[in-house]
Amino acid sequence: MQRLARNGGTAELLRWLSGRADGWAGIAGSDGTVLSASGTVAPDAPQPPDVPRLVADGVRALAERGALAYSHDTGAHTALLFPLYADDRGAAPLLAVVTPRPVAAGLATLLADVLMPLSLCWETEAVERKRRRVDLAESRGREAVLHLLMTGQLSIARQVAGALRPRLPDPVRVCVVECPGGSRDEVARVCAEADGGRSWVVRCPVYARHLILVMPAEETPEGTATDEAVAALVDHCVVGVSEQVPLADTATGYRQAFHALAVAREHPARHVRFGLTPEPALVVGSAGRQWAEALLTPLLTHVPRRAQDPGSQELAATAASWLAFSSHATGHLKVHRNTLAARLKLIGELLGLDLHRLADQSALDLALRIRATPAPVCTPDPGEPTRTDTGGAAAPAHANGAAQDLDEVLRRPAVQEWAARQLAPMGGPAAEETLRAWLGCEGRLGPTAAELGISVPGARKRLTRLETVLQRSLLRPPSARYDLWLALRAQEVKP
């Protein structure tokens, strides 16, 4: 019994008991519900009545009589019941055994002896189940806080995070850790120890091998960067880290970290920090903000016809998640794929966009990022009126109420400079040809390979090389294809 308790726990003890009793053995709750069971009656043996009903009747009789044990003969079988905990019989689970008559010699003594190891195993497993539920609840709570941060709901995120540890830092660096298969929990522990528990560690709801860390922007007191420490401590672990961003810009930090991760996969040190160009939302100016507001107004003012239909905020979060994670947004949003498809159809109808087209996806992505960027430091054009202090209310430049065309926004000198910096690392015409073909084929590998006259694996290899050159993720979402489409479009409409 001791060996079975150590190696197999409750399940093995019940299996062994059912064999010794030549019948059925199980554990029932104080309400008569069978919680765990093992064994069946042999086909050639007399068949007992309904075992769950027999056990439930026995549990009720034992409770009514306040006895320490209970035995009931049904004619061909005997049901035996013993509370697992003698000091709490009223609420304790019970060991129940149904055995053919006559009861084997010494079976009652055997059952009395097995109560102690069985009760210890059951209590230990109950504690473990509670621990797992607590861990799951904490993991889901952290995931919820991250989702709120990614959608710009900073005050609610801080309220939800108040009961957890540590406190949300501000400013932050976002770190994405790609773990070896099956080791995410162990790597999470390593990450927590590497920076003294200062970071928020979240298991990514989209990628099963990814951990997301929201870290304080300053280095650890020991001066060792967390990404370097984790990459050094865990074999085959790859780490990407964002620039320093405000906590409200966690979504931007995540995209940067994901792009850095794509580069880190090919880097000998297995960790890379993002440091390429500013976000496009920071360089579009007031014209870009007016354009984004005009584009998103039908979505942001949408009122659902039924109470159970998604509102404007939920639709905006759905659009942002889908643009970031593509079909993986179902895991991020915890919705069915049909629900996601219906929401995307509604979003396209509200905005007058064809969300199957990369051009419309890029426009919507830019508009949502502009909206999510809190008070960006915009780069004004020469001669553009700047915001003046009007007692706390800033007067926007070009405040004529007209919707600005996206091409007009892309012609701004600051945007043109941003686009040039995006495309500068490509260097040669072959890389640009591959990129233009891929974007022209809506980011699909098969049509891209046909357009270039090469195989699909060949097209994938070219794009993988481009990821290293551009230091951005292309093949896995969140992808840089929206930024790259905007950059190429900015070149085409260059004044």
Buried (B, 14 or more C-beta within 10 A) or exposed (E): BEEBBEEBBBBBBBBBBBEBBBBBBBBBBBEBEBEBBBBEBEEEEEEBBEBBEBBBBBBEBBBEEEEEBBBBEEEEBBBBBBBBBEEEBEEBBBBBBBBBEEBBEEBBEBBEEBBBBBBBBBBEBEEEEEEEEEEEEEBEBBBBBBBBBBBBBBEBBBEBBEEEEBEBBBBBBBBBBBBBEEBBEEBBEBBBEBBEEBBBBBBBBBBEBBBBBBBBBEEBEEEEBBBBBBBBEBEEBBBBBBBBBBBBBBBBBBBBBBBBBBBBBEBEEBBBBBEBBBBBBBBBBBBBBBBBBBBBEBBBEBEEEEEEBBEBEBBBBBBBBBBBBBEBBBBBBEBEEEBBBBBBEBBBEBBEBEBEEBBBBBBBBBBBBBBBBEEBEBBBBEEBEEEEEEEEEEEBBBEEEEEBEBEBBBBBBBBBBBBBEBBEBBEEEEBBBBBBBBBBBBBEBEBBBBBBEBEEEEBBEBBBEBBBBBBBBBBBBBBBBBBBBBBBBBBEBEE
